[in-house]
């Protein structure tokens, strides 16, 4: 798998966002300002709460198929590789990791046997779009922690996806959950959310490496990031941290992540969270204590490392081509 230098763009945006001129300009700025060569689009699937059985992806809360297809085409015009990651979310604000039901069906209670067919229909809808538009990776959901023990259903889902989509299939588990997924052999690529504390990267990568070696699959961080808020780099997974804006603390976190990750040859990249479809002014950006890095010191860190990684990737491809050429000329 080719190394990923990416971002999630306009996650969970509603209808009408992606087909705006500002969104296309923002995507172009993302590529130019960061050196990214990969983008993840995350269509929003909405269920009322963590125990609802039906997932809706046809309301105004979700990007339309037409604008998604158009944006994928534009991303490819820019030279970006693309992944689709349809993601279930709860309308009441409950984190998707808590979506769950009784393990055994109970009369008059919500059931796994109803939820999984709805989730499958949601995933297959976008898997067909990924196939039609030539997306390089399909990520079958994100951080569905309380569902992951349902191994039989997840294996069936991945199999169904592979019937309609013929690129690489992945699944994005949550931080600290990598070793708890028992069906990694069913996917082509393992991925997780890399929101690890600034001083704990080596420890966490050692742990993830054991999973990667066990399953012999490529791995990348389908999400990763840190807010520009004081102490966010100690608990980057906690989006509820509040405090003073800390641009240096965010920058330090990105430096620490790259320093640790670039030493691991089994780690095939990362897609940072996230890049907005409408960019603020520089003055506004520097006052925002969020995961965005636009106009912040962390942006330059990403640009430097993504550019170095791209140069390294090009050199590797060149040397491989020369080796093949030399080998062919010997016969």
C-alpha beads as a LAMMPS data file, in Angstrom:
LAMMPS data file: protein, C-alpha beads

331 atoms
330 bonds

1 atom types
1 bond types

-500.0 500.0 xlo xhi
-500.0 500.0 ylo yhi
-500.0 500.0 zlo zhi

Masses

1 110.0

Atoms # bond

1 1 1 0.000 0.000 0.000
2 1 1 1.318 3.429 -0.969
3 1 1 2.112 5.754 1.948
4 1 1 -0.772 8.046 2.972
5 1 1 -0.273 11.752 3.660
6 1 1 -3.826 12.884 4.173
7 1 1 -6.696 14.678 5.856
8 1 1 -10.367 14.074 6.469
9 1 1 -12.184 16.820 4.597
10 1 1 -15.484 18.379 5.754
11 1 1 -16.487 15.402 7.931
12 1 1 -20.222 14.745 8.338
13 1 1 -21.154 17.865 6.367
14 1 1 -24.739 18.348 5.295
15 1 1 -26.231 18.708 1.847
16 1 1 -24.983 21.623 -0.216
17 1 1 -21.593 22.010 1.446
18 1 1 -19.357 20.076 -0.937
19 1 1 -20.727 21.649 -4.108
20 1 1 -19.837 25.166 -2.965
21 1 1 -16.984 27.099 -4.559
22 1 1 -15.466 27.646 -1.106
23 1 1 -15.269 23.888 -0.495
24 1 1 -13.385 23.253 -3.715
25 1 1 -11.017 26.127 -3.014
26 1 1 -10.476 24.810 0.507
27 1 1 -9.628 21.337 -0.803
28 1 1 -7.101 22.871 -3.179
29 1 1 -5.628 24.906 -0.312
30 1 1 -5.389 21.740 1.797
31 1 1 -3.236 20.080 -0.844
32 1 1 -1.052 23.125 -1.524
33 1 1 -0.527 24.205 2.079
34 1 1 0.133 20.762 3.591
35 1 1 1.520 18.615 0.785
36 1 1 -1.299 16.117 1.295
37 1 1 -1.772 13.490 -1.399
38 1 1 -4.799 11.753 0.118
39 1 1 -8.263 12.801 1.296
40 1 1 -10.985 11.025 3.241
41 1 1 -14.642 11.951 2.757
42 1 1 -16.946 10.853 5.585
43 1 1 -20.648 10.751 4.656
44 1 1 -22.931 11.119 7.663
45 1 1 -25.354 8.343 8.643
46 1 1 -27.735 9.477 11.372
47 1 1 -29.618 7.425 13.944
48 1 1 -31.727 9.040 16.671
49 1 1 -29.711 7.689 19.589
50 1 1 -27.293 4.896 20.515
51 1 1 -30.106 2.333 20.653
52 1 1 -31.945 3.184 17.439
53 1 1 -32.144 0.559 14.729
54 1 1 -32.432 2.766 11.650
55 1 1 -29.658 4.793 10.003
56 1 1 -30.691 7.622 7.698
57 1 1 -28.353 8.962 5.017
58 1 1 -30.838 10.707 2.698
59 1 1 -31.751 13.807 4.732
60 1 1 -30.309 17.328 4.637
61 1 1 -27.878 16.194 7.356
62 1 1 -25.916 14.204 4.760
63 1 1 -24.065 15.300 1.623
64 1 1 -25.910 14.343 -1.543
65 1 1 -24.580 11.565 -3.743
66 1 1 -24.247 13.994 -6.642
67 1 1 -22.036 16.470 -4.804
68 1 1 -19.954 13.669 -3.298
69 1 1 -19.310 12.158 -6.736
70 1 1 -18.449 15.601 -8.105
71 1 1 -16.055 16.314 -5.223
72 1 1 -14.323 12.950 -5.613
73 1 1 -13.791 13.769 -9.295
74 1 1 -12.355 17.161 -8.366
75 1 1 -10.041 15.615 -5.777
76 1 1 -8.735 13.250 -8.416
77 1 1 -8.223 16.163 -10.827
78 1 1 -5.964 17.641 -8.150
79 1 1 -4.024 14.375 -8.012
80 1 1 -5.366 13.265 -4.636
81 1 1 -6.098 9.660 -3.785
82 1 1 -9.481 9.209 -2.123
83 1 1 -11.062 7.119 0.614
84 1 1 -14.719 6.971 1.581
85 1 1 -15.556 6.454 5.253
86 1 1 -19.335 6.400 5.797
87 1 1 -19.782 7.031 9.523
88 1 1 -22.777 6.439 11.791
89 1 1 -23.562 9.228 14.274
90 1 1 -26.262 9.796 16.870
91 1 1 -28.582 12.785 16.449
92 1 1 -28.726 13.292 20.226
93 1 1 -24.955 13.805 20.409
94 1 1 -24.040 10.427 21.910
95 1 1 -20.655 9.261 20.649
96 1 1 -20.983 6.445 18.110
97 1 1 -18.730 4.201 20.225
98 1 1 -21.737 3.677 22.523
99 1 1 -24.081 2.316 19.843
100 1 1 -25.138 -1.054 21.257
101 1 1 -27.982 -3.481 21.966
102 1 1 -28.643 -6.548 24.089
103 1 1 -26.554 -9.449 22.844
104 1 1 -29.656 -11.636 22.843
105 1 1 -32.885 -10.504 21.204
106 1 1 -35.538 -9.333 23.646
107 1 1 -39.157 -8.770 22.639
108 1 1 -40.034 -5.077 22.309
109 1 1 -36.365 -4.016 22.601
110 1 1 -34.072 -2.754 19.828
111 1 1 -32.028 -5.552 18.255
112 1 1 -28.673 -6.149 16.584
113 1 1 -30.608 -8.228 14.030
114 1 1 -32.375 -5.044 12.877
115 1 1 -29.498 -2.590 13.238
116 1 1 -26.876 -4.496 11.236
117 1 1 -29.024 -4.741 8.071
118 1 1 -29.564 -0.975 8.253
119 1 1 -25.843 -0.364 8.801
120 1 1 -25.037 -2.750 5.931
121 1 1 -27.369 -0.901 3.545
122 1 1 -25.680 2.372 4.574
123 1 1 -22.208 0.975 3.933
124 1 1 -23.084 -0.726 0.659
125 1 1 -24.648 2.448 -0.718
126 1 1 -21.314 4.229 -0.395
127 1 1 -19.235 1.193 -1.349
128 1 1 -20.970 1.280 -4.729
129 1 1 -20.117 4.969 -5.074
130 1 1 -16.504 4.209 -4.116
131 1 1 -16.382 1.560 -6.856
132 1 1 -17.992 3.820 -9.434
133 1 1 -15.634 6.731 -8.728
134 1 1 -12.431 4.698 -8.357
135 1 1 -11.726 5.430 -4.709
136 1 1 -8.508 3.803 -3.524
137 1 1 -9.778 2.767 -0.081
138 1 1 -13.161 2.113 1.496
139 1 1 -13.304 2.393 5.288
140 1 1 -16.319 0.528 6.671
141 1 1 -17.058 2.816 9.591
142 1 1 -15.334 4.516 12.471
143 1 1 -14.904 3.914 16.216
144 1 1 -17.870 1.564 16.556
145 1 1 -16.389 0.138 19.748
146 1 1 -19.494 -1.452 21.280
147 1 1 -20.306 -3.215 18.004
148 1 1 -16.892 -4.717 17.340
149 1 1 -17.442 -7.885 19.401
150 1 1 -20.167 -8.891 16.932
151 1 1 -17.574 -10.692 14.825
152 1 1 -19.982 -12.709 12.690
153 1 1 -21.889 -9.626 11.565
154 1 1 -18.728 -7.636 10.847
155 1 1 -17.242 -10.443 8.779
156 1 1 -20.468 -10.664 6.767
157 1 1 -20.470 -6.899 6.252
158 1 1 -16.874 -6.845 4.989
159 1 1 -17.648 -9.756 2.664
160 1 1 -20.724 -7.947 1.313
161 1 1 -18.679 -4.788 0.708
162 1 1 -16.096 -6.749 -1.247
163 1 1 -18.862 -8.011 -3.527
164 1 1 -19.505 -4.483 -4.810
165 1 1 -16.193 -2.687 -4.200
166 1 1 -12.856 -4.015 -5.442
167 1 1 -10.334 -1.637 -3.901
168 1 1 -8.723 -1.887 -0.474
169 1 1 -11.161 -2.303 2.429
170 1 1 -10.373 -1.067 5.928
171 1 1 -12.103 -0.307 9.220
172 1 1 -11.206 2.536 11.607
173 1 1 -11.227 1.325 15.211
174 1 1 -10.820 3.723 18.106
175 1 1 -7.598 4.537 19.972
176 1 1 -6.452 1.793 22.374
177 1 1 -8.739 -0.759 20.674
178 1 1 -6.403 -2.139 18.007
179 1 1 -5.721 -5.471 19.751
180 1 1 -9.376 -6.046 20.651
181 1 1 -10.712 -6.411 17.089
182 1 1 -10.706 -10.138 16.314
183 1 1 -11.560 -9.941 12.616
184 1 1 -8.671 -7.905 11.190
185 1 1 -7.897 -10.813 8.858
186 1 1 -11.111 -9.961 6.970
187 1 1 -9.944 -6.478 5.907
188 1 1 -7.079 -5.461 3.634
189 1 1 -5.820 -2.600 5.787
190 1 1 -5.939 -2.062 9.559
191 1 1 -6.621 1.491 10.685
192 1 1 -7.300 3.303 13.926
193 1 1 -7.655 6.741 15.484
194 1 1 -4.236 7.980 16.595
195 1 1 -5.116 10.368 19.393
196 1 1 -2.283 9.414 21.731
197 1 1 -0.620 11.561 24.412
198 1 1 2.436 13.505 23.294
199 1 1 4.857 11.532 25.501
200 1 1 3.312 8.085 24.926
201 1 1 3.785 7.518 21.204
202 1 1 6.587 4.942 21.424
203 1 1 4.656 2.852 23.929
204 1 1 1.469 2.896 21.870
205 1 1 3.261 2.147 18.605
206 1 1 4.991 -0.827 20.235
207 1 1 1.553 -2.132 21.183
208 1 1 0.050 -1.549 17.732
209 1 1 3.072 -3.142 16.073
210 1 1 2.269 -6.448 17.765
211 1 1 -1.197 -6.377 16.167
212 1 1 0.195 -5.524 12.734
213 1 1 2.727 -8.358 12.924
214 1 1 0.068 -10.814 14.065
215 1 1 -2.236 -10.113 11.113
216 1 1 0.432 -9.173 8.538
217 1 1 -1.647 -6.295 7.193
218 1 1 -0.756 -2.704 6.252
219 1 1 -1.654 -0.113 8.894
220 1 1 -2.383 3.617 8.892
221 1 1 -4.026 6.135 11.191
222 1 1 -7.360 6.974 9.569
223 1 1 -7.691 9.771 12.112
224 1 1 -5.183 11.661 14.231
225 1 1 -4.889 15.133 15.638
226 1 1 -4.612 17.470 18.605
227 1 1 -6.489 20.645 19.463
228 1 1 -4.741 23.985 19.849
229 1 1 -5.841 24.183 23.486
230 1 1 -3.673 24.051 26.603
231 1 1 -3.143 20.423 27.744
232 1 1 -4.924 18.933 24.718
233 1 1 -1.628 17.285 23.736
234 1 1 -1.837 15.237 26.959
235 1 1 -5.325 13.903 26.093
236 1 1 -5.785 14.629 22.376
237 1 1 -8.763 12.260 22.156
238 1 1 -10.792 14.484 24.504
239 1 1 -12.557 17.084 22.360
240 1 1 -14.166 18.554 25.489
241 1 1 -10.892 20.002 26.826
242 1 1 -11.314 23.749 27.333
243 1 1 -8.747 26.423 28.136
244 1 1 -6.425 28.958 26.602
245 1 1 -5.388 28.634 22.974
246 1 1 -2.007 26.854 22.804
247 1 1 -0.607 26.899 19.290
248 1 1 2.822 25.696 20.410
249 1 1 1.363 22.771 22.315
250 1 1 -0.472 21.642 19.183
251 1 1 2.684 22.059 17.107
252 1 1 4.711 20.024 19.612
253 1 1 2.208 17.179 19.414
254 1 1 2.498 16.961 15.621
255 1 1 6.287 16.961 15.832
256 1 1 6.203 14.156 18.406
257 1 1 3.821 12.080 16.312
258 1 1 5.880 12.375 13.136
259 1 1 9.125 11.669 14.991
260 1 1 7.708 8.436 16.411
261 1 1 5.776 7.264 13.349
262 1 1 8.501 7.806 10.778
263 1 1 10.723 5.284 12.566
264 1 1 8.186 2.494 11.980
265 1 1 8.425 0.984 8.509
266 1 1 5.163 -0.934 8.972
267 1 1 3.196 2.299 9.473
268 1 1 1.854 3.438 6.103
269 1 1 0.708 6.943 6.897
270 1 1 -1.965 9.042 8.494
271 1 1 -5.002 11.173 7.688
272 1 1 -5.343 14.076 10.103
273 1 1 -8.572 15.345 11.604
274 1 1 -9.649 17.555 9.930
275 1 1 -9.849 20.251 7.237
276 1 1 -12.818 22.648 7.034
277 1 1 -14.716 23.258 3.778
278 1 1 -14.792 26.999 4.490
279 1 1 -11.550 28.546 5.674
280 1 1 -11.372 31.331 8.264
281 1 1 -9.118 34.362 8.041
282 1 1 -5.635 34.046 9.508
283 1 1 -6.664 36.196 12.462
284 1 1 -9.677 33.993 13.155
285 1 1 -7.682 30.761 12.758
286 1 1 -5.063 31.760 15.317
287 1 1 -7.789 32.275 17.925
288 1 1 -9.498 28.916 17.351
289 1 1 -8.843 26.201 19.909
290 1 1 -9.834 23.288 17.710
291 1 1 -8.314 20.393 15.733
292 1 1 -7.848 22.509 12.616
293 1 1 -4.266 23.420 11.716
294 1 1 -4.923 25.938 8.937
295 1 1 -2.642 28.991 9.404
296 1 1 -1.338 27.593 12.706
297 1 1 2.284 26.559 13.431
298 1 1 1.287 22.878 13.221
299 1 1 0.439 23.377 9.546
300 1 1 4.081 24.054 8.713
301 1 1 5.134 20.918 10.611
302 1 1 2.748 18.853 8.519
303 1 1 3.925 20.490 5.280
304 1 1 7.580 19.789 6.079
305 1 1 7.017 16.152 6.960
306 1 1 4.524 15.387 4.192
307 1 1 6.917 16.933 1.656
308 1 1 9.827 14.846 2.962
309 1 1 7.693 11.706 2.889
310 1 1 6.602 12.442 -0.683
311 1 1 10.201 12.945 -1.794
312 1 1 11.176 9.683 -0.132
313 1 1 8.248 7.939 -1.826
314 1 1 9.251 9.283 -5.243
315 1 1 12.851 8.189 -4.726
316 1 1 11.750 4.707 -3.708
317 1 1 9.546 4.429 -6.813
318 1 1 12.390 5.637 -9.031
319 1 1 14.869 3.150 -7.569
320 1 1 12.334 0.328 -7.886
321 1 1 11.710 1.222 -11.537
322 1 1 15.454 1.266 -12.248
323 1 1 15.841 -2.105 -10.556
324 1 1 13.043 -3.593 -12.668
325 1 1 14.579 -2.065 -15.799
326 1 1 17.988 -3.490 -14.980
327 1 1 16.505 -6.894 -14.212
328 1 1 14.567 -6.939 -17.514
329 1 1 17.649 -5.938 -19.476
330 1 1 19.540 -8.925 -18.132
331 1 1 17.383 -11.322 -20.164

Bonds

1 1 1 2
2 1 2 3
3 1 3 4
4 1 4 5
5 1 5 6
6 1 6 7
7 1 7 8
8 1 8 9
9 1 9 10
10 1 10 11
11 1 11 12
12 1 12 13
13 1 13 14
14 1 14 15
15 1 15 16
16 1 16 17
17 1 17 18
18 1 18 19
19 1 19 20
20 1 20 21
21 1 21 22
22 1 22 23
23 1 23 24
24 1 24 25
25 1 25 26
26 1 26 27
27 1 27 28
28 1 28 29
29 1 29 30
30 1 30 31
31 1 31 32
32 1 32 33
33 1 33 34
34 1 34 35
35 1 35 36
36 1 36 37
37 1 37 38
38 1 38 39
39 1 39 40
40 1 40 41
41 1 41 42
42 1 42 43
43 1 43 44
44 1 44 45
45 1 45 46
46 1 46 47
47 1 47 48
48 1 48 49
49 1 49 50
50 1 50 51
51 1 51 52
52 1 52 53
53 1 53 54
54 1 54 55
55 1 55 56
56 1 56 57
57 1 57 58
58 1 58 59
59 1 59 60
60 1 60 61
61 1 61 62
62 1 62 63
63 1 63 64
64 1 64 65
65 1 65 66
66 1 66 67
67 1 67 68
68 1 68 69
69 1 69 70
70 1 70 71
71 1 71 72
72 1 72 73
73 1 73 74
74 1 74 75
75 1 75 76
76 1 76 77
77 1 77 78
78 1 78 79
79 1 79 80
80 1 80 81
81 1 81 82
82 1 82 83
83 1 83 84
84 1 84 85
85 1 85 86
86 1 86 87
87 1 87 88
88 1 88 89
89 1 89 90
90 1 90 91
91 1 91 92
92 1 92 93
93 1 93 94
94 1 94 95
95 1 95 96
96 1 96 97
97 1 97 98
98 1 98 99
99 1 99 100
100 1 100 101
101 1 101 102
102 1 102 103
103 1 103 104
104 1 104 105
105 1 105 106
106 1 106 107
107 1 107 108
108 1 108 109
109 1 109 110
110 1 110 111
111 1 111 112
112 1 112 113
113 1 113 114
114 1 114 115
115 1 115 116
116 1 116 117
117 1 117 118
118 1 118 119
119 1 119 120
120 1 120 121
121 1 121 122
122 1 122 123
123 1 123 124
124 1 124 125
125 1 125 126
126 1 126 127
127 1 127 128
128 1 128 129
129 1 129 130
130 1 130 131
131 1 131 132
132 1 132 133
133 1 133 134
134 1 134 135
135 1 135 136
136 1 136 137
137 1 137 138
138 1 138 139
139 1 139 140
140 1 140 141
141 1 141 142
142 1 142 143
143 1 143 144
144 1 144 145
145 1 145 146
146 1 146 147
147 1 147 148
148 1 148 149
149 1 149 150
150 1 150 151
151 1 151 152
152 1 152 153
153 1 153 154
154 1 154 155
155 1 155 156
156 1 156 157
157 1 157 158
158 1 158 159
159 1 159 160
160 1 160 161
161 1 161 162
162 1 162 163
163 1 163 164
164 1 164 165
165 1 165 166
166 1 166 167
167 1 167 168
168 1 168 169
169 1 169 170
170 1 170 171
171 1 171 172
172 1 172 173
173 1 173 174
174 1 174 175
175 1 175 176
176 1 176 177
177 1 177 178
178 1 178 179
179 1 179 180
180 1 180 181
181 1 181 182
182 1 182 183
183 1 183 184
184 1 184 185
185 1 185 186
186 1 186 187
187 1 187 188
188 1 188 189
189 1 189 190
190 1 190 191
191 1 191 192
192 1 192 193
193 1 193 194
194 1 194 195
195 1 195 196
196 1 196 197
197 1 197 198
198 1 198 199
199 1 199 200
200 1 200 201
201 1 201 202
202 1 202 203
203 1 203 204
204 1 204 205
205 1 205 206
206 1 206 207
207 1 207 208
208 1 208 209
209 1 209 210
210 1 210 211
211 1 211 212
212 1 212 213
213 1 213 214
214 1 214 215
215 1 215 216
216 1 216 217
217 1 217 218
218 1 218 219
219 1 219 220
220 1 220 221
221 1 221 222
222 1 222 223
223 1 223 224
224 1 224 225
225 1 225 226
226 1 226 227
227 1 227 228
228 1 228 229
229 1 229 230
230 1 230 231
231 1 231 232
232 1 232 233
233 1 233 234
234 1 234 235
235 1 235 236
236 1 236 237
237 1 237 238
238 1 238 239
239 1 239 240
240 1 240 241
241 1 241 242
242 1 242 243
243 1 243 244
244 1 244 245
245 1 245 246
246 1 246 247
247 1 247 248
248 1 248 249
249 1 249 250
250 1 250 251
251 1 251 252
252 1 252 253
253 1 253 254
254 1 254 255
255 1 255 256
256 1 256 257
257 1 257 258
258 1 258 259
259 1 259 260
260 1 260 261
261 1 261 262
262 1 262 263
263 1 263 264
264 1 264 265
265 1 265 266
266 1 266 267
267 1 267 268
268 1 268 269
269 1 269 270
270 1 270 271
271 1 271 272
272 1 272 273
273 1 273 274
274 1 274 275
275 1 275 276
276 1 276 277
277 1 277 278
278 1 278 279
279 1 279 280
280 1 280 281
281 1 281 282
282 1 282 283
283 1 283 284
284 1 284 285
285 1 285 286
286 1 286 287
287 1 287 288
288 1 288 289
289 1 289 290
290 1 290 291
291 1 291 292
292 1 292 293
293 1 293 294
294 1 294 295
295 1 295 296
296 1 296 297
297 1 297 298
298 1 298 299
299 1 299 300
300 1 300 301
301 1 301 302
302 1 302 303
303 1 303 304
304 1 304 305
305 1 305 306
306 1 306 307
307 1 307 308
308 1 308 309
309 1 309 310
310 1 310 311
311 1 311 312
312 1 312 313
313 1 313 314
314 1 314 315
315 1 315 316
316 1 316 317
317 1 317 318
318 1 318 319
319 1 319 320
320 1 320 321
321 1 321 322
322 1 322 323
323 1 323 324
324 1 324 325
325 1 325 326
326 1 326 327
327 1 327 328
328 1 328 329
329 1 329 330
330 1 330 331
